[in-house]
Amino acid sequence: MASPGNSVCCAFRCACVLDTERLYFTHNLEQRGWTNLVAAIRRVLAGERDADALCANLGPLESMIIETILQGVADPSTLSDLQPPPKAS
């Protein structure tokens, strides 16, 4: 299983990318056994924002990922540390 930091970044990116890229990331997460997390991410993308309901079937790490995504939806500036640094030109 991926490290927590990588998992948060991957899940956040999954929630923010275009549909075609999202399919790749969700498939990748599901292949790694994160099916409940993917289901919760899909619920967030569908508009659900109740952290307790979203995290009901998740473990502590998956709950942290969903809560981070919800914070990012509410205030995108909270996720600046998770974004890759800008490429130098």
QUIPEHU-V472513 format. One record per residue. RES is the residue in three letters. PSI is psi in radians with two decimals (none if undefined). BURIAL is I if it has 16 or more other C-alpha atoms within 10 Angstrom, else O. D_CENTER is the distance of its C-alpha to the mean C-alpha in Angstrom with 1 decimal. Layout:
# QUIPEHU-V472513
<<RES | PSI | BURIAL | D_CENTER> <RES | PSI | BURIAL | D_CENTER>>
This chain:
# QUIPEHU-V472513
<<MET | 2.56 | O | 15.2> <ALA | 2.80 | O | 13.3> <SER | 2.72 | O | 13.6> <PRO | -0.75 | O | 11.3> <GLY | -0.78 | O | 11.1> <ASN | -0.64 | O | 10.4> <SER | -0.74 | I | 7.7> <VAL | -0.81 | I | 5.8> <CYS | -0.77 | I | 7.0> <CYS | -0.78 | I | 6.3> <ALA | -0.71 | I | 2.6> <PHE | -0.78 | I | 3.5> <ARG | -0.71 | I | 6.4> <CYS | -0.70 | I | 5.9> <ALA | -0.27 | I | 5.5> <CYS | -0.25 | O | 8.4> <VAL | 3.02 | O | 10.7> <LEU | 2.80 | O | 13.7> <ASP | -0.76 | O | 14.2> <THR | -0.71 | O | 15.8> <GLU | -0.65 | O | 13.3> <ARG | -0.68 | I | 10.5> <LEU | -0.71 | O | 13.0> <TYR | -0.84 | O | 13.3> <PHE | -0.72 | I | 9.8> <THR | -0.70 | I | 9.5> <HIS | -0.77 | O | 13.0> <ASN | -0.78 | O | 12.5> <LEU | -0.74 | I | 10.0> <GLU | -0.69 | O | 12.5> <GLN | -0.43 | O | 15.3> <ARG | 0.10 | O | 14.2> <GLY | 0.22 | O | 14.5> <TRP | 0.74 | I | 11.0> <THR | -0.69 | I | 12.2> <ASN | -0.63 | I | 11.7> <LEU | -0.79 | I | 7.9> <VAL | -0.73 | I | 8.1> <ALA | -0.72 | O | 10.6> <ALA | -0.70 | I | 8.8> <ILE | -0.75 | I | 6.1> <ARG | -0.64 | O | 9.5> <ARG | -0.69 | O | 11.1> <VAL | -0.80 | I | 9.2> <LEU | -0.47 | O | 10.0> <ALA | -0.09 | O | 13.4> <GLY | -0.08 | O | 13.9> <GLU | 2.41 | O | 13.6> <ARG | 0.08 | I | 13.2> <ASP | 1.79 | O | 15.0> <ALA | -0.70 | O | 13.0> <ASP | -0.78 | O | 15.8> <ALA | -0.74 | O | 15.8> <LEU | -0.59 | I | 12.1> <CYS | 0.02 | I | 12.4> <ALA | -0.67 | O | 15.9> <ASN | 0.34 | O | 15.4> <LEU | 2.71 | I | 12.9> <GLY | 3.12 | O | 14.1> <PRO | -0.74 | O | 13.8> <LEU | -0.81 | O | 11.2> <GLU | -0.66 | I | 8.8> <SER | -0.72 | I | 10.0> <MET | -0.70 | I | 9.4> <ILE | -0.82 | I | 5.7> <ILE | -0.74 | I | 6.0> <GLU | -0.65 | I | 8.8> <THR | -0.76 | I | 7.5> <ILE | -0.77 | I | 5.4> <LEU | -0.69 | I | 8.8> <GLN | -0.71 | O | 10.8> <GLY | -0.62 | I | 9.7> <VAL | -0.76 | I | 10.6> <ALA | -0.66 | O | 13.8> <ASP | 1.60 | O | 14.6> <PRO | -0.44 | O | 13.1> <SER | -0.34 | O | 15.5> <THR | -0.24 | O | 13.8> <LEU | 0.15 | O | 11.3> <SER | -0.58 | O | 14.3> <ASP | -0.34 | O | 14.5> <LEU | -0.21 | O | 11.2> <GLN | 2.51 | O | 12.7> <PRO | 2.63 | O | 15.2> <PRO | 2.63 | O | 18.8> <PRO | 2.53 | O | 20.7> <LYS | 2.40 | O | 22.9> <ALA | 2.43 | O | 26.6> <SER | none | O | 28.9>>
